[in-house]
Amino acid sequence: MGIKVGIIGCGSIARFRHAPEYKANPHVEEIIFFDRRPERAECLANEFGGRAVKTDEELLNDPSIVAISDCSSNDAHHINTTKALLSGKHVLCEKPLANSVMHAEVILEAERISGKKLMVDHNQRFTKAHQKAKEILDKKELGEVLTFKTSFGHQGPESWGVNKSNSTWFFKKERSHSGVAGDLGIHKIDLIHYLLDDEIEDVHSFHGALDKVDENGLPIEVCDNVVCALKTRKGRLGTASFSWTYYGSEDNSTVIYCQKGILKIYNDPDVPLVVEKKDGSIKKYEFESIQTNNNQTNTGVINAFIDSIIHDVKPLVTGEQAIASLRIVEKILGS
């Protein structure tokens, strides 16, 4: 007997990531869609062979639905995910977990009360290159980590969003809240925490709306670029840059500098992971290329979420880990 899952919010992330990955998962029997605009839910139900409901109550009050993906905009996560948990559903929430640490704490409290699983879609942890890099670092093959630099940038969310214009909610302060920091930056913050088994503690940053304009031709209300210097609890130093204005190819690279060599991840367009040792030796790992807005492949997130439910194990990205990354976004925007 398969699992029935619901999706709240039927924009691009639901269409390109969640729905196809649920459909591909052998344990998922049916997908039920809800969106504030019923035609969007109907559209995805037709595309993926599920069904649409008119209200979120229909979704949350249906005892046959075991799990929910919250694919709503950032400002609604603390409402939808909290309601879903308290309705007895396991929840996979899109990142960032909420638009503030205060709202995220409401979600974590709902998780505690409900006893249900909460997983957050920090999908960078799941790529083959990042998993291999983690293994190398955990084994101390290159000694201790000293410094790092990480970057995530592309041409902006207006071509990705469901309405394909600069009226996108990503540009609205009340809905996006954190701009590129919460859209792209939080992925790399979580990744650094994961790879280094450490937590960023100290942040010095610059951020601004340098180029993007809204549908009225005015500068957007949130940042389109962030550049920051970071220090972790264990004393590692690093730099990070996040951008919606890389008007060429996407940059999704991370470089980790260790005592005995360097790990270069998604730094070379043809080789996802390169290990350069102090002695001059170089090892190249050939994996599939990372998912981008133009290259949609299975992220592994949905499979991991469903596995955590079936086998009753802790999700691979917890609410506590997500809130740790959100704290850094708040520090970046506050500093």
C-alpha positions, -999 to 999 in steps of 0.1 A, spaced: 0 0 0 15 33 -11 16 67 7 -6 96 -2 11 130 -2 -1 166 -5 16 196 -20 7 231 -7 18 258 -33 19 249 -70 46 271 -83 79 262 -100 95 244 -71 65 221 -69 63 216 -106 100 209 -113 112 193 -81 86 180 -57 58 166 -80 81 148 -104 102 133 -75 71 121 -57 58 106 -90 91 88 -94 91 74 -59 78 38 -58 62 43 -23 40 72 -33 5 62 -45 -11 96 -51 -3 133 -50 -30 158 -39 -24 195 -49 -36 227 -33 -28 263 -43 -46 296 -35 -51 298 -72 -71 266 -80 -61 266 -117 -25 261 -107 -34 231 -86 -55 217 -114 -27 222 -139 -2 201 -118 -29 175 -110 -34 170 -148 4 171 -155 13 145 -128 -19 124 -126 -29 135 -91 -59 154 -80 -65 190 -69 -85 202 -38 -101 236 -34 -90 243 2 -60 235 24 -85 221 50 -94 194 25 -58 184 24 -50 187 61 -83 170 73 -78 140 50 -65 112 73 -53 92 42 -27 119 34 4 110 54 28 138 43 29 173 30 54 193 9 51 230 18 61 248 -14 44 281 -5 64 314 -4 87 321 25 62 342 44 37 314 46 59 285 58 53 291 95 15 291 88 13 261 64 40 239 79 27 245 115 -9 237 105 2 206 86 23 192 116 -5 199 140 -29 181 117 -7 150 121 12 152 88 49 147 83 62 178 65 89 186 39 93 223 40 110 243 13 139 265 24 143 289 41 123 272 69 107 306 77 113 343 70 126 348 106 141 327 134 111 337 155 87 322 130 109 291 126 107 285 163 69 283 160 74 255 135 98 236 157 74 238 186 46 224 163 70 196 154 76 188 191 39 189 200 29 167 170 56 141 172 57 142 134 88 145 111 99 178 98 125 179 70 138 210 52 147 210 16 184 219 18 191 198 -13 228 207 -17 237 181 9 224 153 -14 246 158 -45 272 131 -51 301 156 -51 291 172 -18 286 137 -2 320 126 -14 336 158 -2 320 153 32 334 117 33 369 130 25 367 157 52 353 134 78 381 110 73 406 139 76 423 127 44 435 163 39 440 171 76 420 199 93 400 225 74 416 259 75 396 282 52 369 281 26 351 301 -1 317 295 -15 295 311 -41 260 307 -54 248 330 -82 227 330 -113 207 355 -134 178 358 -110 145 342 -100 123 361 -124 129 336 -152 124 307 -128 92 318 -109 58 307 -121 49 341 -136 82 346 -155 84 383 -148 99 408 -124 67 410 -105 79 377 -88 73 373 -51 110 367 -47 114 405 -51 88 414 -25 99 423 10 68 410 27 69 376 10 106 369 3 119 389 33 156 380 27 161 382 -11 191 364 -25 203 356 11 174 334 18 170 321 -18 206 311 -26 227 320 4 210 298 29 219 267 7 256 274 10 254 283 47 238 249 53 263 232 31 293 247 50 277 236 83 273 201 68 307 197 51 327 211 80 306 196 108 308 231 123 286 262 126 292 297 114 293 321 143 307 354 133 295 373 102 306 405 85 286 413 53 277 438 27 244 434 8 223 455 -16 199 458 -45 224 466 -72 206 459 -104 172 442 -101 140 463 -106 104 454 -99 75 455 -124 73 493 -119 110 498 -128 119 506 -92 149 489 -73 137 458 -56 130 459 -18 154 430 -10 190 424 -17 201 409 -50 238 406 -39 256 396 -7 293 394 0 305 383 34 333 371 56 326 343 80 342 326 110 330 293 125 329 280 160 360 259 154 379 289 141 377 283 103 376 314 82 357 318 49 341 341 24 308 338 6 290 356 -22 254 351 -33 240 368 -64 210 372 -86 231 392 -111 256 367 -125 245 374 -161 263 344 -177 266 309 -165 255 299 -129 282 297 -102 276 270 -76 312 265 -64 328 258 -31 365 255 -23 378 240 10 414 247 19 429 221 43 463 214 58 473 188 32 454 201 1 424 216 -15 389 204 -23 373 221 -54 336 214 -57 316 224 -88 346 247 -96 354 231 -129 323 229 -153 334 194 -165 346 179 -132 323 182 -101 350 174 -76 388 178 -77 412 170 -49 446 187 -52 472 175 -26 501 194 -13 525 169 -29 511 179 -64 489 149 -70 454 156 -84 424 133 -82 392 140 -103 358 126 -94 334 123 -123 298 126 -110 267 140 -128 265 178 -129 246 196 -102 209 205 -106 203 240 -119 172 259 -130 180 247 -165 190 211 -156 163 195 -135 174 161 -122 163 141 -92 177 158 -61 172 128 -38 154 149 -13 119 134 -17 133 99 -16 151 107 17 119 123 31 98 93 22 124 69 35 125 87 69 87 82 72 87 45 61 117 35 82 108 59 111 143 75 112 154 111 117 152 132 85 186 140 69 179 177 73 163 186 106 144 217 117 173 225 141 198 225 113 176 247 92 172 272 120 209 273 125 213 284 88 184 309 92 202 325 122 232 333 99 209 348 72 196 371 99 231 380 109 241 387 73 211 410 68 216 426 102 253 433 100 
